[in-house]
Amino acid sequence: MKIEPVIRSRFTSFRSSRDLEAMDEGEAFERFVCHTLVSAHQPDAFGSHDDRLETICVGGGADMGIDGIAILLNDLIVTSPDDIEDILDVHRRAQVEFIFIQSKLSPRFDLGDFSKFASGVREFLGSDQLPPRNEKIELALKLKEHLLSDEVVIRWESNPTVRLYYVAMGTWKDAQPHVAQAERTKRDIAALNTYGDCKVHFYDAAALKTACDNSENRFSAVIEAVESMPLTAVEGVDNSCIALCYAPAYLSLLTNEDGMIRKALFDDNVRDFQGDNSVNLEISKTIETEPRKFGLLNNGITVVCDEFTHSNRRITVRNPQVVNGCQTS
């Protein structure tokens, strides 16, 4: 099967690094896609957990038409009841997200395949699932029931969010039958009265390539600055400046095409997001109640990058990292 060259290169590298050369190409591609898309939600999800990817990749016989299921609690992948309890021991509130993935090496966005995938997701999220179901599906259902139990529900920050990714290696053209099916799926999930926001994403070769770039922090962003000022020359630093911008302009750097935080932006940060601690609650309170004081109380954000260029007030930043300002971001 002919695949877009950059994706082919990264897929080949992925198979080699994971010792998947002997695996069927389609099955290996399912793992590559799951690894890429789930990493957008938790960049370090698979760093030291070689078995975690296999747990998430549920495709095979009796898979309900689903290739991958990732369940996140407070932005962390959970693959066992113990994971859930460990997170809840640390965090008072619970934020749950269900991610479902179906991928095809084929360039065709097949409506029948998508409908089967969407039906499987609806069944999984509902109260009754028909057999047969493989062991990985059974484990995912067990985790879902735990997260929907009364003792966890009482700690929900909001109803669980749901994302569906349907991936094919052609070009997505907003096919109306697929869009209509996606809307029906969202309505059906909303009718369960259990879940919150539901998004359906159709990923073609270009979108998957962008997801790969984002996971490796290989992207450029344009920030509209109110004002900027060059800094004094520093040995070993080619270029630097202080820039002032409005929050929406900075948000364009922080978020990807799906509106999700680019979490790989913070790989070089000294600490991860600390959650609803006292400092972050004060930051939120200032934004919500006294936004004019924000600039006075906040000491700014430090971004390093491979290169940045000015064009009037537009600053183009290539391959950035937020090294100070994770909590603010």
Secondary structure, 3 states (H helix, E strand, C coil): CCCCHHHHHHHHHHHHHCCCCCCCHHHHHHHHHHHHHHHHHCCCCCCCCHHHHHHHECCCCCCCCCCEEEEEECCEECCCHHHHHHHHHHCCCECEEEEEEEECCCCCCCHHHHHHHHHHHHHHHCCCCCCCCCHHHHHHHHHHHHHCCHHHHCCECCCCEEEEEEECCCCCCCCHHHHHHHHHHHHHHHCCCCCCCEEEEEECHHHHHHHHHHHCCCCEEEEEEEEEEECCCECCECCCEEEEECHHHHHHHHECCCCCECHHHHCCCCCCCCCCCHHHHHHHHHHHHCHHHHHHHCCCCEEECCEEEEECCEEEEECCEEEECCCCC
